[in-house]
Structure formats: C-alpha cells, structure tokens
C-alpha cells in the first residue's frame, strides 16, 4: 500500500509514546506509523492492544543506540518523519544510574540523528519533506522561584539532575544537527504528564496504587515543590499539531496551565481516590509520610505555552481536577494492567524500589 507519510515513533510503547501512536495511527489511516521500542521496564505493548491490528501500524523492537539498525530501519520503511520520544525519564533513577541516562538520552539521540542525516541526505529529494521531531522536558530549564516567572522558549538551560542534564544535552545535539547539517528539526519541551498507562514509578500512578493498597505515600521534604501538570492526551494532540504545522528549527513549550504544590496534589489525589473507592473521604490521609528531600530537587516549574497557543492554535482541554478524576478512574478500572505492570518481567524495577 502507498502511504502518504511514513512516521517512525521511538518509545512508542511507553506512556506518552503509546498515546501518540494511538492518535496518529487512528487519525491518519493514510500514514504508516512505525512504533520502535526497546521494551524496557517502562515499555509495554499492552498499552497498544487496541491499535495493533490496524493495517497502517507496525511494531519494531530495537534499541536507538544501535546505529546500524537505525540506518537499516529508516531506509527499509522509507521514513520521512521521526517523533523521538524514547528516553529514560525518572529523576530518582538518574541519580542512582546516570550512565544509563547518558547512553540512552544522549548517545541514543545522537545515533538516531546521524542515521536520519545519512539516510535522508542520500534520498533523491534530500531533506525536503523530512522532519526530526525531538520531544524534551521543561526540566532542562532548571528551577523557578515560588513567587513568579515562567519558562519560555528563550529561557537559558540550567539542568540540575542527571536526567535533565541528559535531556539538555540531547536538545543541544538536535539543534547542532540543524545548524551544522541543515537537518530539519523541531523541539518541544513539556511539563509533567499524567494520565492512563503511566508506569507506576511516577507520583500520580504510584500514589493511586499505594492508596488502594494502604501503603505509605512518600512526600519529599514538606511537599512544597510546584509542578505544572499536562494531561497526556492533550500532549499527544500538541505533538500532532507541531508535527504537521510547527516551523522547522523552532522550539515550542507545551504546558497545562495547572500549577500545583506536591502536597496539595496529594491531598486532591487522596480525596478523589477515596471517593471513587467508596471510602470515607480523607481516610487515606494517614498514609502520607514525609521523607528526606531528593538531591538537587527543583523548587518550581512553570511553562509559558503562549507560543504554541498563538502560532498553532493548541490549548490544553482539561483542568487538573478533571484530568485527575479521569486518571484515577482509569487506574481503578484497570487493576489487572497495574498488577501485571508491577509484577513479573515488567515489574522488576518496581518491585526492587517499591516492593
């Protein structure tokens, strides 16, 4: 079958990636969507059972650090667009194991950039009609004071953790390939995502699971750190918009306009989960336990998303309380998914840390 576009999505079996794969594969049946994932602990094909039989969807298990394999896949599928989501993303893990983050996030991105550059340069049309879309994080910008300010696309980089340093480095390599080789690129930096299919090492799914099981809810410091929260399906919609209408060479910040102190988020999460479980509201408050703060813990993140809103017409569709209720309902209705993901081959890391 002739496809209008061939889009390779790296990390497509992960949390954000699976939502992007689902959206693009169903919205664009005339596109060939190739999902490339190494299937580490955070990648799970169960996230995509509803699209795996679509004729325009293909899954490939591979490691982005395998440069020769990337060259082979890009040429074989005649890929003209890459949405690069594959990354190690958990800050606590980066503090324990920075080498893995450097390998995947920096060298893996470089492997993919070099492969795209080589394959696309040799194609008859060169870079025309091609795009390398790199998905990054607001954490590359560092931290903001509690009393104001927001990250814009012009904010200087100031990463404070091995994770954010690895993502900042990958952003720089992407821009370098644009400036040096003319590779057509676009970068987005997003705020904290939440929603269905998130591996329960991150705050919201971890705490939902712990509330259900009556386990402690470990809050760093006094819970005063502030984050902006973005519902994952809104993020997927933003990626779709930038993929099709973003200006080459540009950066777009994607935020949810939902700033919450961690402790306030935890109280809302307890209230929502208790209510949906039919328990007395607030009965799980006693599970909160304050623990030693994370090393290099950034105080506040806040995204100014006016550029993508004004240029491309994207806006988040949900406020946090709405999105959180949808998220809690999903996890409570998919306990089998949670139990599978926290046990066996998918749960080795989860059990080692939270078991």
N, C-alpha and C positions, 0 to 999 in steps of 0.2 A: 504493500500500500504506500502511496505517496503522501508524506506528511508535510504540512506547511512549515513546521518548525520541529527541530529535534532538541529538546531541553534535557540536559543532564543535571539532576539534583543530587548533590552529595549530602550524606547524612539524612537521607530521606526516610529512614525507618525510625529516626529519633523523634523527639517531642515536637519541635517546631517543624522539622522536615516532613513528618507524616501529614501534617495539616496542609503544608504547601503542595505536596504530591497529590493529595486528595482533591484539593481545589483545582489545580491545573489540569489534572487528568480528567476530571468530570466537566469542567467548564470549557475545555478546549479539546474535543474529540479529534480534531484535525491536527493536533500536536502529538508527537511521540515523546512521552515522558519516561526517561530512563532514571531509575532510582538506584544510586550507588551507595552502598553502606557496608562497612566492615562488620557490622553486627557485634559490637562490643556490648557490655552490660546494659548500656542505655539505648541500644538499637533493637527493636523488636518488630518483626513482621506481622505480629498480631495486630499492630496498630493500623494495618492496611488491608485487613481481610475483605473489606467492602469494595476495594478497587482492584484487587489482584487479578481478577478475571477480565478486566477491561482490555480490549484489543490494542489500545494505544499505550499500555503500561508495560514496562519491562523492569525487572529487578536484576541487579548485578551485585554480587558480593565481591568487594575488592577494597584495598587499602589505598588511600590517596597518596601515601608515601611511596608506593610502588610506581615509580615514574614510567617505566617501560609499559606497565599495564595501563596507565593513563593514556599514553600515546596510542596504544592499541585500541582502547575503547572509544576515544574521541574520533579516530579515523574510521573504525568499523561502523559506528552509528551515525557518522557524519554530523556530529553535534555542532550546532551553531549558537547555542546558549548554555551557559553554566550558571546555576544558582548554588553557590558554595556555602553550605550550612554545616558540613562535617567539622566537629570541633570537640575537644574536651572542654567542659564548661563549669564544673563545680569548683568554687574557690577553695573550699576546705581540702579537696583532693589535690589541687595545685600546690598548696602549701606543703603537703606531705610528699608529693611526687612531681616536682617541677620539670624534670626531664621529659616525662611523657607529654606534658603540655607543650613543651618546646618542639618535640618531634612532630606531634600531630598538627598543632595550630600554626607553627611557623614553617617547618620543613614540608609538611603535607601541603600547605597552601602554595609554597614555592614550587613543589613538584607539579601541582596542577596548573599553575601559571605558566611554567616553562612548557608543559605539554600543550596547552592551548596555543601558546605563541608559536611553537614549532609546527603544529598541525595546521593551524589557520593560515599561517604565512604561506604554506605550500599549496593551499587550495586555490582554484582558479580565480575566485573572487577576493582572495586575501581576507582582510579583516572586515570587509563590507558585509553587513547583516549579522555580525557576530557580537556577542556580549559576554563578559565575565562579571557576574554579579556576586559580590562578596558581602555576606551577612555578618555584621560585627555587633558590638555591645557598647552601651554607654559607659561601661566601667573603664574604658581606655582614657576617659577624660579626668579620672581621679575622683575627687570629692568636693562637695559644696558645703558652705556653712548653713546652719539651720535657719538663719534669718533672711535668706533670699538668694537669688541668682538661679540661672538655668543653663544647661549645656546647649550651645548652638553648634552649628557645623564649623564655626571658626574657633571654638574652644581649643586651647593647646592641650596636647596629650600629657597626662601625668599619672600613669598607671601605678598602683600600689601593691598589687598581688602578682604572683607568678602567672595566674590566669590572665589578668588584664594586660600584663606585660607581653604575654604571648600573642594576644589578640591585637594589641597595638603594633607589634612587630609585623604581623601578617597584613594589617592595614597598610603599613608603610611599603611592604613589598608589592602589594596590589597597585598602589599609586606609582611606585617606581617603574613597574612594567608598562603602565600607561605613558609615563613621561619619557622613558627610555626607548621603548619598542613601539609605542603607538597602540598597544593593546586596548581595545575598547572596554572600559570598566565602569562600574558604578558600585558604590559602597553605601550600606545603610547601617546605622548604629541605633540599636533599640534598647528600650528599658526592660525591666524584669517581666518575663512572660509567665502566664499561668493559664490553666485550663486542662481539658482532658488529655490523657496519655502521657503526662509528665512523670518521669521516673521518680519514685518517692524518696529521693535524697534531698530534693529541694523543699523549701519551707512549707508551702501550702499542702502538697500531697502527703508529705511526711507527717505533718500535724493532723491532717484528717485521719490518716491511718492510725496514729497514736491515740487520738481521741476515741476512735471506735474501739481500740483495744485497751483503753485505760492506761496507756503508757505515758511517761513524762514528756512534757513539751519544753525542750531546752531552748531558752531565750538568751541570746548573747548579751552580756552586760546588763543594762537596765531596759533594753528594748527600745532605745531612743533613736536608733538609726532609721532614716527615712528612705523609702524607695518609691519610685513611680511604677505602677503596675499596668501591664498591657495584656488584654485577653488574646490568646494565641490565634484565634480565628480572625481577629482584627489585624494582627500582624501578618497573617497569610494574605489577607486582602491587600495590605500595603505592599507586600512583596510583588504581588500580581501587578499592581499599578506601576511600581517602579520598573519592573521587568519590561513592561510594554511602553511606558511613557517617560521614564526617567532620562535625564540628559547625560550623555556619555561623559565620563570624567568627574561627575558630581558626587557629592555625599549628601544623604538625606537622613535626618534624625527621625525616629519613629517612637512616639511616646503615647501613653494612655491618658494623660491629664488626671492621674489618680495617685497622688502622693499620700502615703500612709506611714506613720511610725510603726515599727515592727510590733510593738506591744499592743497598739490599737488594732492592728490587723489580727493578731492572735485572739484578742477578745471577740472581734466580729466573727472570726472563724469558729470559735467555741460556741458562740450564740447560735450561729447558723447550723452547725453540725448537731449540736444537742437538740435543737428544734426539729430538724429533719429526722433524727433518730427517735423522736418521741420521748426524749428525756426532759427532765426539768431544765429549763434554760439556765445556763451558767453552772450546771452541776459539774462540769469538767474544769472549772477554773482552778481547782486544787491541783491539777496536773502541771500547771506552769512551774518551771524550775529555772532560776536564773543561773547561768553558767559563765565561766571566765570568757571574756570577750575574745573574739577572733583577732589574731595578729594582723595589723595593718587594716583594720575594719573601717572602710569608708563611712563617713557620717551620713551623707545625704547625696542622692542622685535625683536630678530632675531634668526632664527633656523639654526643650523648646521645639515643638514639631510644626512650627508655623510654615517652614519652607515647603514641606511635602503637602501640607494642607492648602497653601495658596497656589503652588505651582501645579500640583497634580490632583487636587480635589479630594484627597483622602482624609477621613477623620475617624477616630475610634467610635464604635457604635454603642459600647456599653460602659456604664459607670461601674465602679468596683463592686458595690454591693450586689448588683445584678449578676455580674460575671462570676462573683464568688459563689452565689447560690447555685448557678448552673454548674459550676465546677464541683461543688460538694455533692450535689445530686448525682452527677456522673460517677464520681468515685464510690458513692454508696450503692449505686445501681450496677456497678461493675466490680464487685468484690472478687469475683473469680480472676479478673485481669490483675488486680492488685496482689492477690495471693500468689499467682503464678510469677509475677514480676519480682516478688520479694522472696522467692524460693528457687531452688534448682539453679540451672545454668545462668538465668538472668539475674538471680538474686545473690550471687556470691559476694559481690561488693557490699550490697545492702546488709546482708547478714553479718559481714565482718565488722561493720560500723555500728549498725542499729539493732543487731540481733540480740 
